[in-house]
Amino acid sequence: MIQNTLAIGIQGIQDGMLGMENAARKIARGGVDGPQGSASGNGDLIEPIVELKLYQRSVEASAQVVKTADETLGTLLDIMA
């Protein structure tokens, strides 16, 4: 069960990092889209900035899941030893 929890936490970290990378890529484009490179309004940057923060929180939460599972496993090993 702890292995499953660790796997879920690690998958959450990986998914969050991928989401952060995509959001950062959108921000780096600076609201420029389209093949002609036509600039769009700065309002288009708000969504990827919010996404970046949400994915950051997701990574933090998943890291806490991994940390808790690790601590639980360590406690179980201490009890068994």
C-alpha positions in Angstrom: 0.0 0.0 0.0 2.9 2.4 0.8 4.4 1.5 -2.6 1.2 2.5 -4.3 1.1 5.8 -2.4 4.7 6.5 -3.3 3.9 5.8 -7.0 0.9 8.1 -6.9 3.0 10.9 -5.3 5.8 10.5 -7.8 3.3 10.5 -10.7 1.8 13.7 -9.3 5.2 15.3 -9.2 5.9 14.3 -12.8 2.5 15.5 -14.0 2.9 18.8 -12.2 6.4 19.4 -13.6 5.1 18.7 -17.1 2.2 21.2 -16.5 4.7 23.8 -15.2 6.9 23.3 -18.2 4.0 23.9 -20.6 2.7 26.9 -18.7 6.3 28.4 -18.6 6.5 27.8 -22.4 3.3 29.8 -22.9 4.6 32.6 -20.7 7.9 32.6 -22.5 6.1 33.1 -25.8 4.8 36.3 -24.1 1.4 36.2 -25.6 2.7 35.9 -29.1 0.8 33.3 -31.1 -0.1 32.5 -34.6 2.3 31.7 -37.5 2.7 35.4 -38.3 3.9 36.2 -34.7 1.1 38.6 -34.2 1.1 39.9 -30.6 -2.1 39.3 -28.6 -3.2 41.2 -25.5 -1.4 40.8 -22.1 -4.6 39.2 -20.8 -3.5 36.0 -22.5 -0.6 35.8 -20.1 -2.8 35.6 -17.0 -4.1 32.1 -17.6 -0.6 30.5 -18.0 0.7 32.4 -14.9 -2.3 31.0 -12.9 -1.7 27.6 -14.3 2.0 27.8 -13.4 1.1 28.6 -9.8 -1.5 25.8 -9.7 0.9 23.2 -11.0 3.5 24.4 -8.5 1.0 23.8 -5.6 0.3 20.4 -7.2 4.0 19.5 -7.1 4.3 20.7 -3.5 1.3 18.5 -2.5 2.6 15.5 -4.3 6.0 15.9 -2.7 4.3 16.0 0.7 2.5 12.7 -0.2 5.9 11.2 -1.0 7.5 12.6 2.2 4.6 11.2 4.4 4.8 7.8 2.7 8.6 7.7 3.3 8.2 8.7 6.9 5.5 6.0 7.4 7.7 3.4 5.8 10.6 4.4 8.1 8.4 4.2 11.1 7.2 0.7 10.1 10.8 -0.4 9.6 11.8 0.9 13.0 8.9 -1.0 14.6 9.8 -4.2 12.8 13.5 -4.0 13.7 
